Amino acid sequence: MQDEDKGKIYCLSTAPNGESGENVNNTHKNAHGLTYTSISEVTPGAEDASKEGKQFYLYIHELGKLQLRQLQTPIKKDLAIQGSNSVNFINY
C-alpha cells in the first residue's frame, strides 16, 4: 500500500523467524538500494499455519513524495530476487 502524499510505502512480507530485518533489508539493498525505515512483526492469524517457520512482517519505506509509477521498477526488482534471501513479499 502506498501513501503518495506522505511518501510512504507499506509492505507485507514473510521471512524466517529471527532473520526478518536482515533478510528484508538485504533483499532491498541487492535489488535497488532502497532500504526500509521501520519494520514490525505482525501478530499471526489464520494464514500463519501455511507459513511454517516464518513470521509476517510489515515494513515501511519513507521515501518522500514520489509518484506511484516511480516505484514499479524497484518493486519488480524486489520480486525478482526475494527467494534468494528467504523473503516472500506478499503485498505492497
N, C-alpha and C positions, 0 to 999 in steps of 0.2 A: 504494500500500500504506500502511496506517495502523498505527501503534503507539499505541493509545489510552492505554495505561498510561504511556508516556513523553511523550505529547503530540506525536508526530512524524508527519508525512505525507511519504512518499517519492513523487515524481512523475517519470515519464519523459517526455521531450518531444524534439522535433526543432526546430531553429532554424537560420537561415543561419550558416555558419561565421563566426566572429569577432564575432557580434552576439548570442550566446545570452543572456548575463546581462541585457543591456539590454532585449531583446525580451521575455523571460520576465517580468522584473520589471515592465515597463510593462503587460503584459497583466494581471498580478495587481493592480497598482495601479488600473488603469482598471476592472477588473471588480468588485473588492470591497475593495481597500485592504490585503489581507494580502500581505506580501512574503516571499520565501524567506530562510532563514538561511544556507544554503550551496548551491553549485552545483558539479558536477563533470562534466567531459567523460567520456563513456563510450566505450571502445575500440570502433571499428567492427567489425561482424561481417558475416555473410552478408546480413542485412537492409539493410545500408548501401547496397548497389547500387541499391535502389529509392528512395533519398532523395538523389538527385544534388544536390550543392551544399549539403547540410545535414548537420549532425552531431547525434548523440544526446547528450542531457544528462540527468543525474539531479540533481534539486534537492530540498532538504529544508526543510520548514517546521517550526519548533519553536514550537508554539502553546500549550504547557501542556496540562493534562489536559482533553480535550474528548470529547464523545460523537460517534460517527460520524455520527449524524443531523444534528449541527450543521454538518457540512461539506458537506452536499448542496447547499445554496444557493450557497456560493462556488464549488464545482466547476462547477455549471451555468452560472454567470456567466462563468467562465474559458472554458468550451467555446463559449459564445455569441460571444465576441469574439476567439478565438485567431487566426483568419486575418488580422485587421487588423494584427497585429504579426508576421506570417510565422512563427508558432509553431504547432506541432501537438502537443497533449497526447495522449500515447499511452496512458498508464496512470497511475492514482492509486493 
